[in-house]
Amino acid sequence: MTNNEAEYLGWYYWVKRALELWATEIDLKMDSQLVVKQLSWEWKIKKEELGRIASDIKELVNNSWVKINYIWIPREQNKEADRLSNVAMDLN
């Protein structure tokens, strides 16, 4: 699985869980500008697998009441999140 596929799937399951918890607004904050722009439909998705996951995400969102805010965070401002992510991955 590529890094982008993992980020797309993580986003999919995060939205799904937020909807199960009756969230009304979700902030998608990521340091991948590509993923943020593609999932907000500002940029075209060229890879077929990513397009399928994005369509699943869009279907989840369109069939709900939730508002999504797409927020890109430059990597240099996201070092703590990267560190915590690596700690979590090392535990598995």
C-alpha atoms as an extended CHARMM CRD file, in Angstrom:
* protein
*
        92  EXT
         1         1  MET       CA              0.0000000000        0.0000000000        0.0000000000  PROA      1               0.0000000000
         2         2  THR       CA              1.2960000000        3.4500000000       -0.8210000000  PROA      2               0.0000000000
         3         3  ASN       CA              1.4510000000        6.2950000000        1.6890000000  PROA      3               0.0000000000
         4         4  ASN       CA             -1.3670000000        8.0980000000       -0.1420000000  PROA      4               0.0000000000
         5         5  GLU       CA             -3.5540000000        4.9740000000       -0.0960000000  PROA      5               0.0000000000
         6         6  ALA       CA             -2.9730000000        4.6640000000        3.6550000000  PROA      6               0.0000000000
         7         7  GLU       CA             -3.8910000000        8.3320000000        4.1700000000  PROA      7               0.0000000000
         8         8  TYR       CA             -7.0390000000        7.9740000000        2.0400000000  PROA      8               0.0000000000
         9         9  LEU       CA             -8.1140000000        4.8420000000        3.9260000000  PROA      9               0.0000000000
        10        10  GLY       CA             -7.3460000000        6.4750000000        7.2600000000  PROA      10              0.0000000000
        11        11  TRP       CA             -9.5240000000        9.4160000000        6.2480000000  PROA      11              0.0000000000
        12        12  TYR       CA            -12.3050000000        7.0760000000        5.0960000000  PROA      12              0.0000000000
        13        13  TYR       CA            -12.4210000000        5.1980000000        8.4200000000  PROA      13              0.0000000000
        14        14  TRP       CA            -12.0820000000        8.4330000000       10.3870000000  PROA      14              0.0000000000
        15        15  VAL       CA            -15.1130000000        9.9620000000        8.6040000000  PROA      15              0.0000000000
        16        16  LYS       CA            -17.0620000000        6.7380000000        9.0240000000  PROA      16              0.0000000000
        17        17  ARG       CA            -16.3580000000        6.6990000000       12.7680000000  PROA      17              0.0000000000
        18        18  ALA       CA            -17.1610000000       10.4060000000       13.1510000000  PROA      18              0.0000000000
        19        19  LEU       CA            -20.5310000000        9.7920000000       11.4930000000  PROA      19              0.0000000000
        20        20  GLU       CA            -21.2090000000        6.8820000000       13.8610000000  PROA      20              0.0000000000
        21        21  LEU       CA            -20.6070000000        9.3460000000       16.7080000000  PROA      21              0.0000000000
        22        22  TRP       CA            -23.0420000000       11.8400000000       15.1440000000  PROA      22              0.0000000000
        23        23  ALA       CA            -20.4200000000       14.4510000000       14.2990000000  PROA      23              0.0000000000
        24        24  THR       CA            -21.8180000000       17.5020000000       12.5480000000  PROA      24              0.0000000000
        25        25  GLU       CA            -18.4920000000       19.0280000000       11.5180000000  PROA      25              0.0000000000
        26        26  ILE       CA            -15.1210000000       17.4380000000       10.7640000000  PROA      26              0.0000000000
        27        27  ASP       CA            -11.7580000000       19.1490000000       10.3010000000  PROA      27              0.0000000000
        28        28  LEU       CA             -9.4680000000       17.2160000000        7.9810000000  PROA      28              0.0000000000
        29        29  LYS       CA             -5.9890000000       18.4220000000        8.8930000000  PROA      29              0.0000000000
        30        30  MET       CA             -3.1510000000       16.8180000000        6.9710000000  PROA      30              0.0000000000
        31        31  ASP       CA              0.3670000000       17.6760000000        5.9400000000  PROA      31              0.0000000000
        32        32  SER       CA             -0.1560000000       16.1270000000        2.5060000000  PROA      32              0.0000000000
        33        33  GLN       CA             -1.3130000000       18.9690000000        0.2950000000  PROA      33              0.0000000000
        34        34  LEU       CA             -1.9420000000       16.4680000000       -2.5080000000  PROA      34              0.0000000000
        35        35  VAL       CA             -4.3670000000       14.4280000000       -0.4090000000  PROA      35              0.0000000000
        36        36  VAL       CA             -6.1700000000       17.4950000000        0.9730000000  PROA      36              0.0000000000
        37        37  LYS       CA             -6.6060000000       19.0230000000       -2.4930000000  PROA      37              0.0000000000
        38        38  GLN       CA             -7.7200000000       15.7270000000       -4.0310000000  PROA      38              0.0000000000
        39        39  LEU       CA            -10.2080000000       14.8660000000       -1.2900000000  PROA      39              0.0000000000
        40        40  SER       CA            -11.6910000000       18.3580000000       -1.4450000000  PROA      40              0.0000000000
        41        41  TRP       CA            -12.0620000000       17.7980000000       -5.2130000000  PROA      41              0.0000000000
        42        42  GLU       CA             -9.8280000000       20.7790000000       -6.0590000000  PROA      42              0.0000000000
        43        43  TRP       CA             -7.2840000000       18.5660000000       -7.8140000000  PROA      43              0.0000000000
        44        44  LYS       CA             -7.8880000000       15.6190000000      -10.1140000000  PROA      44              0.0000000000
        45        45  ILE       CA             -7.1780000000       12.1210000000       -8.7980000000  PROA      45              0.0000000000
        46        46  LYS       CA             -5.1390000000       10.2370000000      -11.3660000000  PROA      46              0.0000000000
        47        47  LYS       CA             -4.6140000000        6.8790000000       -9.6440000000  PROA      47              0.0000000000
        48        48  GLU       CA             -7.5690000000        4.5180000000      -10.0290000000  PROA      48              0.0000000000
        49        49  GLU       CA             -7.3350000000        2.9960000000       -6.5380000000  PROA      49              0.0000000000
        50        50  LEU       CA             -7.2520000000        6.4360000000       -4.8890000000  PROA      50              0.0000000000
        51        51  GLY       CA            -10.2390000000        7.4640000000       -7.0040000000  PROA      51              0.0000000000
        52        52  ARG       CA            -12.2480000000        4.4980000000       -5.7080000000  PROA      52              0.0000000000
        53        53  ILE       CA            -11.4490000000        5.3360000000       -2.0910000000  PROA      53              0.0000000000
        54        54  ALA       CA            -12.2280000000        9.0260000000       -2.6980000000  PROA      54              0.0000000000
        55        55  SER       CA            -15.5840000000        8.0590000000       -4.2320000000  PROA      55              0.0000000000
        56        56  ASP       CA            -16.3730000000        5.9800000000       -1.1560000000  PROA      56              0.0000000000
        57        57  ILE       CA            -15.5100000000        8.9800000000        1.0290000000  PROA      57              0.0000000000
        58        58  LYS       CA            -17.6530000000       11.2790000000       -1.1060000000  PROA      58              0.0000000000
        59        59  GLU       CA            -20.5870000000        8.8600000000       -0.8300000000  PROA      59              0.0000000000
        60        60  LEU       CA            -20.2260000000        8.7720000000        2.9650000000  PROA      60              0.0000000000
        61        61  VAL       CA            -20.1850000000       12.5650000000        3.1400000000  PROA      61              0.0000000000
        62        62  ASN       CA            -22.9940000000       13.1020000000        0.6290000000  PROA      62              0.0000000000
        63        63  ASN       CA            -25.2680000000       10.6950000000        2.5030000000  PROA      63              0.0000000000
        64        64  SER       CA            -24.8090000000       12.5240000000        5.7820000000  PROA      64              0.0000000000
        65        65  TRP       CA            -25.3770000000       15.8350000000        7.4980000000  PROA      65              0.0000000000
        66        66  VAL       CA            -21.7050000000       16.5120000000        8.2260000000  PROA      66              0.0000000000
        67        67  LYS       CA            -19.7100000000       19.5630000000        7.1610000000  PROA      67              0.0000000000
        68        68  ILE       CA            -16.0890000000       18.8780000000        6.2280000000  PROA      68              0.0000000000
        69        69  ASN       CA            -13.2960000000       21.4610000000        6.4840000000  PROA      69              0.0000000000
        70        70  TYR       CA            -10.1610000000       20.5650000000        4.5290000000  PROA      70              0.0000000000
        71        71  ILE       CA             -7.0470000000       22.0760000000        6.0890000000  PROA      71              0.0000000000
        72        72  TRP       CA             -3.4950000000       21.6730000000        4.8090000000  PROA      72              0.0000000000
        73        73  ILE       CA             -0.7690000000       21.9790000000        7.4410000000  PROA      73              0.0000000000
        74        74  PRO       CA              2.8000000000       22.4020000000        6.1220000000  PROA      74              0.0000000000
        75        75  ARG       CA              5.0700000000       19.5450000000        7.2670000000  PROA      75              0.0000000000
        76        76  GLU       CA              7.3730000000       21.8720000000        9.1600000000  PROA      76              0.0000000000
        77        77  GLN       CA              4.3980000000       22.8180000000       11.3490000000  PROA      77              0.0000000000
        78        78  ASN       CA              3.3700000000       19.2000000000       11.8700000000  PROA      78              0.0000000000
        79        79  LYS       CA              6.4670000000       17.6200000000       13.4250000000  PROA      79              0.0000000000
        80        80  GLU       CA              4.7550000000       16.5760000000       16.6750000000  PROA      80              0.0000000000
        81        81  ALA       CA              2.0170000000       14.7310000000       14.7730000000  PROA      81              0.0000000000
        82        82  ASP       CA              4.6950000000       12.9320000000       12.7340000000  PROA      82              0.0000000000
        83        83  ARG       CA              6.5190000000       11.9500000000       15.9160000000  PROA      83              0.0000000000
        84        84  LEU       CA              3.3550000000       10.6050000000       17.5470000000  PROA      84              0.0000000000
        85        85  SER       CA              2.4500000000        8.7160000000       14.3780000000  PROA      85              0.0000000000
        86        86  ASN       CA              5.8650000000        7.0250000000       14.3530000000  PROA      86              0.0000000000
        87        87  VAL       CA              5.5100000000        6.1000000000       18.0320000000  PROA      87              0.0000000000
        88        88  ALA       CA              2.1180000000        4.5060000000       17.3180000000  PROA      88              0.0000000000
        89        89  MET       CA              3.4610000000        2.5750000000       14.3200000000  PROA      89              0.0000000000
        90        90  ASP       CA              6.4120000000        1.3050000000       16.3580000000  PROA      90              0.0000000000
        91        91  LEU       CA              3.9940000000       -0.1370000000       18.9280000000  PROA      91              0.0000000000
        92        92  ASN       CA              2.4080000000       -2.4150000000       16.3140000000  PROA      92              0.0000000000
